Amino acid sequence: MKPQHFFILLFTFALYWMYQLYNAYWMPILIGSLLAISTANIHKKLHDIFKNNFLAAFTSSILLAILLFAPLGYFLTSLTIKLHVLDIDSISTVHQKIELWISNLPKSLDFIKARLGEIIDYNNLSAIAGDSLGLAANLGKYSASFLKDAFLIIIFYFFAQYYGKTIMRYLIKIIRLPQQDTTLLSLELSNVMSVVFYSIIATATLEGTLFGIMISVIGYNGLLFGIMYGIASLIPIVGGALMWAPFMIYELSLGHTSNALFITLYSIIIISIIADTFVKPMIIKYIDVNFIKSSTKINELLIFFSILAGLTAFGFWGMVLGPAITAFFMALLKLLETQDTNYLTQSK
């Protein structure tokens, strides 16, 4: 056996067992690495300030934990507690009101009366009470799992920031691609991931803050429901309605028509139309031009569908994985186009 064949065999054997050894950590490693790519410009600015790679990586890790994982941890913990102390009397009031509305629907809507009735019958009060306890238990388990994953992601994010340049130099050396090709791939992926990351932060912060202020005025927990709205707003098309519609229905069931109307108009006009349609793109464009300073032309519709597909395929972390996979594929296509152009040029 030739030495190089023996080396390939040994390397394949080692690679297999490395995969088995770290199988439970590949997702946190991948998410941490992609978040490090997304925030590479933050690390660079911190490095310029501290003149120390360790301090820059440590500070950016703390910032990520505070901005991203602290609100999600608070949301999961608070929701678990609230499900344990669910007020059945309030649910009974809402249930009765909804039944009354269904029975008073006009004849033109008879085709949905039966379906709505089935939904209400299925979700009876005892089932809701039982499901809430089960949901609280499952949510508690998920919260513990999420906090564990969040901790691992922060750890791997720190190492990706701290050793990023060393890892990149090593990868460039072993894949043996020309310098311009590796630069193209890294820039395309970094630019798209940066825009996606800052879009997520801008969307969740802006819309969550607006909803939290509005709902706290009515008397609810503005911090909790603001975070919930911020998370829901990341779901394309129907995200915001998943939050304000239940509040509107609940206020109507209590007879607070003015509150219900205020929630509906505020959510549609202030958040959905003004903030989401006009203000958010301006913020993202400002960040892109003045902070990221990207020269890459990014198709917003493509990013939208990549986030949607990622959420469908991978769950919550799909909003990071979807754009990353799409950006990497598009960068490879651009690289292929460049290679074909160079080949034709050389042929002539």
Secondary structure, DSSP 8 states (H G I E B T S, - for coil): --HHHHHHHHHHHHHHHHHHHTGGGHHHHHHHHHHHHHTHHHHHHHHHHHS-HHHHHHHHHHHHIIIIIHHHHHHHHHHHHHHHT--HHHHHHHHHHHHHHHHT--GGGHHHHHHHHHHHHHT-HHHHHHHHHHHHHHHHHHHHHHHHHHHHHHHHHHHHHHSHHHHHHHHHHHH---HHHHHHHHHHHHHHHHHHHHHHHHHHHHHHHHHHHHHHHHTS-HHHHHHHHHHHTTSTTTTTHHHHHHHHHHHHHTT-HHHHHHHHHIIIIIIIIIIIIIIHHHHHHHHIIIII-------HHHHHHHHHHHHHHHGGGHHHHHHHHHHHHHHHHHHHHHHHHHHHHHH-
